[in-house]
Amino acid sequence: MATNVVMPQLGESVTEGTVTRWLKNVGDSIKVDEAIVEVSTDKVDTEIPSPVAGVLLEIKAAQDAVIPVGGVMAIIGESGSVAPSAPVVSAPVVQTPPPAPKPEPVIEKPVVQTPAPTPVAQPVAAPAASGSTVNVLLPQLGESVTEGTITRWLKNVGDKVSIDEAIVEISTDKVDTEIPSPSAGVISEIRVAQDQVALVGAILAVISTSASAAVSAPAPSAPVVSTPAPVIAPPVVAPQIVNTPAPVVFNNSQTAANDSFTTPIVRKLAKEQGVDLSQIKGTGINGRVRKDDVLNVAKSNVAPTSQSPSPVATTQPQAASTSAPVAQESMLGKVEQTSRLRRIIAERMVQSLHISAQLTSVIEVDVTKIASLRNKVKESFVAREGVKLSFLPFFAKVSIESLNEFPIVNATISEDASQITYSDAVHLAVAVDTPRGLLVPVIRNAGDLTIAGLARKIQDVANRTRDNKVTPDELSGGTFTLTNTGSRGSLFDTPIINQPQVAILGTGAVVKKPVVVKGEDGSDQIAIRQMVYLALTYDHRIVDGADAARFLSSMKLRLEEANFESELGL
């Protein structure tokens, strides 16, 4: 009896995943719960275990293919089942159209249209297989993906290609990936130029499989790209959308080079940064090289530059942030495609501003007493808890207490503002700066934690988020967000609300400054104090300015009293 291995639901908002590497080949014996394939989503990289014991009979999803949740990835049979001699992938079934009239040969320069909107290459049916040519089609790269943009041709007309060798890079609104060659041969024609948009099923290139194939035109140094309009495509033959991906021959053998443990995006990044993948020890699953590994090596290869001292003397530990993944000097003059995660962040930030009426209130707080408490217990705290005690757990603890006092700040409102939902718990989201972009993992039921518990939790989720080990469920469900904007010296910021929440608190840098205080005799005096700005951005549809002011004032009072001795063991 055969069992299907399907793409699981990897988080409530995840609808698809990309196959990054098969850990088993067709014919291999598999145990129950043994990892058989690595899958990557926009939130997490993980391994998919086998649901049963048996033999891997068939692989349905090629490496780099995008599979919707519930889609069949492989078939496992009972022990003793006979597997096919090679992985079988069904070729797209295409009706043979009548012979197409050959286009007139182009003399010297290609004809270029006058400036016009960027055209979309229409999908066309592949001509009947004659044994001498094979079409490279744009495959279905996700359930809702209908088109892709050619970002770069990796091969030119006249170049030889091997089966499964990457020949072109494609970008969609869901994924950036490489398209492999369905056959060995010679690139005889490139149909879609760089930066053109092609529909799913469109012919991107033609490969001549004949051993004595002649190339009709000399191989250019790079694919021809017309500006602003592309070269006119040959006549379209029997338009028909073909959603089935081009046939792919699987090659799961592992080579000595580390690029067999990487995704196309990582290989592209390594090329751009001039990093040798074979010299990198991967930190991903089973030693796979991740983007962070490449960025760290690229950063270490950049000569350090002298930096002027920060204008603000900050005493706040960097609890939930990392240094910039790539030195700015290495990016000067570059033009690159935005990553999928960056596009998602951009869309959600703009969407948040569009949905809610946002404004920010700021208050200044004296945290000198908290700084004194930290100095008293910092060594014993590290020894006992295993993490350093920064200011952030204090801000988190007092935020939670104030949210319980003012539940309107911990509520959500429907998009049409007709319904308010008050949360019965505080699920604290903490913004984490990673090389991939800003991510916001959630600490569930944060109200049950002490300052020590919050310190451990914040450090744990921050580390796992940077290492790409946080689960999809941990990146959703927050009711209030805390962002440590002062970790790089910023005095305060105006953070954008993380929808569907109604407020977000930004904590600025803790700095020493002269302030006016009351002396023991009641007179005004100038003293050096440790001060911080707290900035609360709130949704004015549900939270009034007075609510925000009361919330911040409550936090200020509690922080300045600094009655945390019992929690710190003093």
N, C-alpha and C positions, 0 to 999 in steps of 0.2 A: 504494500500500500504506500503510495507516494504522499508526501507532506509538503505543502508550500511554505516557504520562508517569506514572510511579508514585511514590508516597512512598518515598524510600530509607530505609535503616537508618541513622539519625543517632546512632549510639552503641549499645553493647551492651544498655543498659537502657531505651532509648527504644522505645516501642511505637506511638506516634502523633505527629502534628504538627498544628498549627493553621495554616490558610491565612490569612496576614495581609494580603497584597496581590498582585494579579495585575499583572505588569509588561507583559504582552501581552494584546491583545484578540483575539477570534475574527476570523479573516481576515488577521491580521498574518503577514508572512513572518518566519521564524526561522532563525538560523544554528546550526550544531552548537556545543554548549556555551554558547550564549547564555542568560543568565538570563531565565526566564519567569515565575517566581512566588517570592514570599517565604514562608517557612515558619517558624513558631515552635514550639519544644518547651519542656519545663520546664527544659532545660539550655542551649539555644542558639537564636539567631535566624540563619537562613541563607537563601541563594538556591538554588533548584533549577535546574540548567541543562538545556537541551534535549538529548535523546540523539541527535537527528537534525536535519538541515536540512529545511525544508518550510514548510507553512502550518498555523497553529493552526485546526483544524476545530471543536473543541468543548471547552468547559470543563465538567468534571464536578463540581468542588468549589467551592462558593461561598466568598467571603471570609468568614472566621471559622468555617468548617466544620472539624471535627476529622476527620482522615483516618488510618486505621491504616496501619502500614508495609505496603507492597505494594499499597495501594489506588490505583485509577486516578484521577488528578487532571485529566488532559486528554488529547486525541487530536490527533496531528499527522499531516497527510497530505503527500503528495509535492507539490513545487512545481507550481503550475498547478491544484491541486485547488480545487474550488469550496466555500467555506465557507457554512454557513447564514447567512441574512440577520441573524439574531440568535442569541445564545447559547441553546441548547436545554437545558432541564432538565426531565427527566421529572417530571410530577406524581405524587403517590402514588396508586396504583390502589386504590380503595376501593369495595367493593360498596355499592350503593344500598340502604339499609335502608328498611323500611316507614315511612311518615310517623309522626313521633313525636307523641304527645299533647302539646299545649301546656300548660305549667305554669300553675297559677292565678296571676293577678297578685298581686304582693306589695303590700300596703297599707302606706304610710309606711315603717316600719322593717323591715329584713329579720329573718327568724327566726334566732335564734342558739341553738345547742345549749349545753347545760351543759358545764362544763369536761371535756375529754376529750383523749386523746393526739392529737397533730397528725395530721389525716387526709391521705391521699394522693389527689390527684385522679386518678381512673382514666381511662385513654385511652378515647376513644369514636370510633366511626366518623363521619366527616364526612357531613352530610346531602348529598343530591344537589345539585349545583350548579344553582341556578336563575337565575344571572346577576345576582342581587341581593345575595348574601352570600358571603363567603369566610371559612373558618375559619383561625385562626392556631394551628398545631400545634407541640408541643414536638418538635424534630427529634432525631435520633440524634447526640448530641455525643460520640462516641467509641465504640469497639467494645464496651467493657464497661460503658458508662453506661446505666442503666435509668431514671433519674429526675433531676429538677432542682428547685432551690428558686427561687421567684420572689424576687429581691432588691429589685427596684424597678420599678414601672411608669413608663415615660417618657411615656405618653399616658393621658388619661382618657377616659371615656365621653363621646362627643360631639365629640371632637377629630378633625380631618381629618388623614389620613396619606397619604404618597406611597409609591410602589413602592420597596421596599428601604430605607425609612426605619426606623430602630431604634425599637421600641415598648416593649420590655420587657427587663430585665436578668435573666439566669439564672446560677445558680451550681451547679456539679456537683463531684464529688470529683476531676474531672480538669481542668476549665477554668471560668473565668468569662467570660461573653460576652453579647452582645446579640442578640436575635432580630429580624430585619427583617420588615417588612410584606410579605406576598406579593402585595398588590394596593393600588391607590389607593382611597380611600374615607373612610368615617367609622367610628370605633369605636362600635359599637352595643351591645356587651356585653363585660364582663370576667368570665371564668368562674373564674379562679384568683386568689385574693387574694395580696397581698404576704406573704412568709414561708411560704406554703403549698408543699407538695411535690407535684409532678405527675409522672406516669409519661411515658415517651417515647410520643409519639403522642396525648397528651391535648390537648383543645382548650383553649387559653389565653384566647382572645378571639375575637370575631366582628366582621368588618368588613363594613359595608354598602357595596356598590359602586354602588348606584343613585344617580343624580345628584340625585334628589329624595327621598333616604332620610330618613325621619323617625326621630328618636330617641325611644324610648319613655319615657325618664326623663331629667330634667335632669342635665347633666354635673356630677359632684361635683368638689370642689376637689382631691381625691386619691382613689385607689382605696380602696374600703371594705375595711377590715381588721378582723375581729372578734377579740376577745381574751376568753378564750384560745383559743376555737374559731372557725373561719371560718364565713362565711355558707354555708348549705346550698346545694349546687349543684343546678341543674335536673336533672330525671330523666335517667339515663344511657340512651342509645339504642344498642342492639345493640353491647355491649362488644366491642371488637376492637383489639388492639395494632397500631399502624401505625408501623413503624420508619423509614419514608422521610421525610426532611426535607421541610418545606413548600417549595413552589416558590419560587425566588428568581430575580429578573431581575438579571443582572449589570450593573453600571455601573462600568466601569474607567476612565472619563475622569477626568483629574486636574484638580482645581480649584486656584484660587490659595491657598485656605486650607490650612494645614498639617494639618488633621484628616483630609484624604484620605490622609495618610501615616502614620496612627496606627491602633492597634488599639483595640477598644472599651474595654479596661481602661485604656489611656492616656487616652482621652477622658474616662472616668469620673473618673480621678485628677485630671485638669486641672480638671474642674468642682468637685470637692471642695476643691481647693487654690486656686481662684479664679485660675487661670492661663489666659491667652489663648494658645491654640495657634498662632494666626497670627503671634505675635510671637517664636516659638521657632525657632531654627535647629537642625534635627535632626542628631544625630550617628550615627544608624543607617544601614542600607544605603540608598543612593540618597536620603539626606537625610531618612529617616523619623524622626519624633520618638519617642523612647523614654521609658520611665518615669523613667530617670535624668535626662533633660533636664528633665522637668516638676518633679521633686523638687529639682533644682539651682536652678531659677527660683523655686520656692516658698520655698526656704531663703533666697535672696537678698532676697526680699520681706519677710522677717521682720526687724524691727528688732533689732539686736544688744543683748543684755542683759549687764549687768556680771556678771562671774564672779569668784568668790573664787579666790585662788591655790590651786593643788593642794597638798594637805598633803604630798605626796611629791615631792621634786625629782628628776625622772627625767632621765637623760642618754641614754636609749635612743631612737634614731630610730624613727619609725613606718613600718616597712618593709612591713608587709602589713596595713594597716588604713586605713579612711577615717573621716572625721568623720560624725556622725549625719546621715542624709539630710534629716531634718525636725526643726526645733526643737521641743522638747517642749511649749512653750507653745501651739503650733498644734494639738496633739492633745488638749488638755484638754477633757473633756466629750464627746468623740466616741465613737461606737460604729460599728465598721466590720467587714466580713467579712474574715477572714484570707485572705491570698493562697494560691494553690496551692503556691508554693514554701515558704511558712511552714508549711503543713499537712504537706508532705512532710518538712520538717526536724523538726517535732514528732513525727511518726510514727516516724521513724528514731531519734530520741533516746530515746523511750520504749521502742522495740523493742530498742535497744542495752542499756538497763538491764535489760530483761526477759531477754535472752538470756544475758548474761555476768555473772560475779561481779566487780564493779569496786570497787577501792579505790585510794587515792592515797598515794604516798610523796613527801616533800619534802626537798630538801637545799639548803643555802646555799653559794654559790660566790663566791670573791673573783676578780673579773675586772679588777682594777686594771691588771695587765700588758697585757691585751688592749686596755683603754682607751688606754694609753700607745702601743701599736702603731698603733691607729687614728689617733691624733692626728699621728703621724709621717708617715703615708702617705695621709691622707684627700684631700689636694689632688691628689697625683699619681695616686691611684687613680681619682678621678673623671675626670681627664683621659685616663687610659689605658683605663678600662673603660666609661665613660659612665654609671655608676651610683654612688650613694653607698655607702660601706662602713659598714653598721650592725653591731650585735652578732649579728644573726640568722644570717648566713652562718657565723660561728664556731660557734654552737650547732648549726647543721645539719651542719657538717663533723664535729664531735666526736660528734654523735648517730650518724652513719653509721659512724664508726670503732668506736663502742661496740656498735652492732648487729652488726657483723662479729665482734666479740669474744664477744657473747652472742646467738647466733642465735635463741634461744627467744623473745626480745622481738620478733623480726622474722618470726615464724611465724603460722600460723592454725590454728584448731582447729574441727573439725566441731561442729554444733549439739548432737549427742548426746555430745560429748566422747570419741568413740571413735577419732578419727584426728587426728594433728598433721601439718601440711604446712610444711616449712621452705623459705622463699623463697631462690632462688639469686641474688637481687639486691636492692638497696634501692631501692624506688620511693617516694620521699619525697613525702607529701601535705602541703601547706601551707595552713592555714586562712586565708581572705581575707574580711574584712568588706566587704560590698557593700550598696548601698541596698536591694537585693532580699532580702537575708538572707545568712547565712553559707554560703559555698561553699568546696570543698576541691579545688583542682586538684592534679595529680600531676606531679612531676618524675621522669621515668623514668631508671633507671640512674644515680641521683644519686651512687653511689659512685665514678663515673668523673670527677667534677667537682672542681676546686680551689675554694678559697674565693672566688676571683674568678668562676669559672664559676657557683658557687652564688648569688652576689650578683646576677649578671646574670639567671639563671634565675628566681630568686624575684621579682625586680622585674618581669620579663617576664610571668610567669603571673599575678601580682597585678594588673598593669595591664590585661591582656586579660580577666581575669575580671570586673573592675569595669566594663569597657566592653562586656561581653557578647560578646566575640569569641573566647572559649576554646571549643575543640571538645568535643563530648560525651565522646569517648574520653579527654580529658585530665582528666575529672572522675571517673574510676574506675580501679581497679587499683592503688591505693596499698597499701604493706605496713606503713607506719609514718607517723604524723601529727605535725606540729609546729605548735603554735598559739601565737602571740605575744600572750599575754594581758596582758603588761605594756605594750603600746603605748599604753594609755590610763591608765597609772599604777597598775594593780593589782599588788600585791606577789606574789601567787600565786593560782591558781585550782585547782579540781578538775575538769578537763575530762572529757567523756564520750567513750568509745572510739568510733572510726569503724569500724563493722563492715564486713567480717569481721576486721579487724585485732585485735590483742590488747594494744596499748599506744598511748598518745598522750602527748607531752611538752608541757607548758605552760611557757613562759619568762616570768618576771615582769619587772617594771620594774627596771632597773639604777639603784641609788640610792647616794648617798654616805652613809656612816654610820660612827660610831666603833666600832672593833672592837679586841679584844685580840690583839696579834701578838707574836712573839718578836723582841727586839732583837738587835743584833749581838753583845752580850755574853751572850745567852741568857736575859735577863730578860724578864718580861712588860711590854709597853708598850701604850698606847692610840694608835691611828693612824686617820686618815681613809682609808677604803678604799671602792672601788666594788664593791657586793655585789648579788647576784641570787639569787632562789629559782628552782629548777627543780622542777617538780611532774610526776611520772610516774604517770599512771593506768594500771593494768594489769588484765588478766583473770586472776583468781586461780585459774581452772580450769586454767590452763597455766603461768602465771608465779607463782612463790612470792615471798613477801616478801623472802627472801634474794637471789633473782635480781634483783628491782627495786633493792635496796640496792646490790648489786655493780655494776649498770649505772650508777646515779647516781654512785657513788664513782669509777668509771672516768672518767666525764665530768668530775667535779670535778677529779681529778688532772690530766687533759689540759688543761683550761681554765686552771687556775691556773699550770701550767708555761708555757703560752702560747708554745710553740715553733713559731711560724708565720712567722718572719722570711723563710725561703726562699720561701714561697708569696707573700709580699707584696713580694718584691724587695729585702729589706733585707740 
